[in-house]
Amino acid sequence: WFGRRLRLNVAVFHNKYDDLQRSANNQSGVQTIFNAASATMEGYEIDLQALLTEQLKLEVSYGYVDAGYDQARYLELARGRPASTFKLQMVPEDTFSTALTYEHPLAALGSLSWRAAYSYRSETFADDFNFLPLKSYELVDASVTFRNASRNLSVAAYGRNLTDEVYFNFGFDNTSIGSRTMWLTPPRTYGIELTYDF
């Protein structure tokens, strides 16, 4: 669109799973394999790329997923709730990201790219039983990258999780034996990265 300055991709999906086999930990830390669950996952994804100027590019993406169990007897027996009230493990309902990249030509030397990015992920559950929710989080990253004229050498200075968001990306809930383990992700991080393509 607009002389190839705008690209839009949209995907819609509906998936149904029967006779699922799930391996899950209960609150006693015992891992058990469960059979004959069924689930439905449906949603859509939107991806937009726009060349605002010759040097400035905007990227935006959004995804929505409605994922749940249709039948899961082991969950109903464990929690006393209908299967339809449980969310699938580690499947966020909403994801969003956007980035702005400005590329500044440096004549025969190459180019300098400035990039700022933001992403969001909604709440998920770390386990099938939905004992352990993992809160939603937002991340802000930035980088500046030099690339030589041959495009085979780059040097980047970056900052990740610039707002120092504290969040977890996995865990085990074993509260019946006095244990709850959660994986803490890296804090605000800075670095320099050198890449050479042979």
Buried (B, 14 or more C-beta within 10 A) or exposed (E): EEEEEEEEEEEEEEEEBEEBEBEBBBBEBEEEEBEEBBBBBBBBBBBBBBBEEEBEBBBBBBBBBBBBBBBBEBBBEBBEEEBEEBBBBBBBBBBBBBBBBBBEEEEEEBBBBBBBBBBBBBEBBBBBBBBBBBEBBEBBBBBBBBBBEEEEBBBBEBBBBBEEEEBBBBBBBBEEEEEEEBEEEEEEEEEEEEEEEE
